[in-house]
Amino acid sequence: MVKIHVKCHNKSLCLLETVTTLPITKLRDNLASICLKIHLAKAIIKESNFQVSEEPNSRVDEPSSQLKVATKKVEEYISNDQVKLGILFDPATLKDLMHDLLDQLKSLHPDGVLDGRLQQLIHFWIRTQDQDSGIAESSSSSQTPHADANGVDIGWQDEEIRLWFANKPWDASLKADKKISDYIGSNEKTTIILKVQQKSEGPPKQENPLDAKGTTAMMEYYHSRQEALRKLDRAQFETDGAHGYDSWAQPRNAMKMQFHGISDVQFR
């Protein structure tokens, strides 16, 4: 199973595992669904946190605490730290965590009346879950089978995406039978970085080879190395400097000095 480190806007999004025989069109549709759900989950959390903080009724303190626990679980699961820890992303797990989060939101509003934006986001989430079966059935589709977000900004547009590997696009529109193995070979024990960009965004921006911490560590190593070399040169001069101008210490210049008649010149 090949591991895919998915990046969106040059930021780590999730870590997936799949086979190299998976068609590119299938992978593209799955990643479009995952990107949409993660951005939608973040938008729901942001909006729900705002509504809980504005809730004036003190009798909802206990449900609010349960909502915070459910929110924290979702935030941790879609965090960039999951990639660093090597934890694979599973859409089914996110679905269960979001189900608990939505149940807690409903407990805050037994009458079912939610803020208009939050209500739209929740309905949009439910529609994406209902359409998951369509993704599995239409792996060769050129469009993501999700409904639109009804104008709600979640930081991600529901449109066709492009996959980028090693600064080159995986354009599956030319040959529908292209597989992952056609680009990276059949090695199942490898990890690749795959960048997801919306088609209207163009190619991803070039990433810096080092982050701020890496640059600082590199500069500290460089200065410490320079200081060590200076101390070594100073110690070597103190021990061997007295013989620096002896004839045996200058074999490359001895013949030249003889031709110029200055072989007996010494410097003190």
Secondary structure, DSSP 4 states (H G I P E B T S, - for coil): -EEEEEEETTEEEEEEEE-TTSBHHHHHHHHHHHHHHHHHHHHHHHHHHHHHHT---GGGHHHHHHHHHHHHHHHHHTSTHHHHTTPPP-HHHHHHHHHHHHHHHHHH-TT----HHHHHHHHHHHHHHHTHHHHHH-TT-SS--PPP-TT---SS-SS-EEEEETTEEE-TTS-TT-BTHHHH-S-SS-EEEEEEEEGGG-SPPPPPSS-HHHHHHHHHHHHHHHHHHHHHHHHHHHHHGGGTTSGGG-HHHHHHHHHTT-TT----
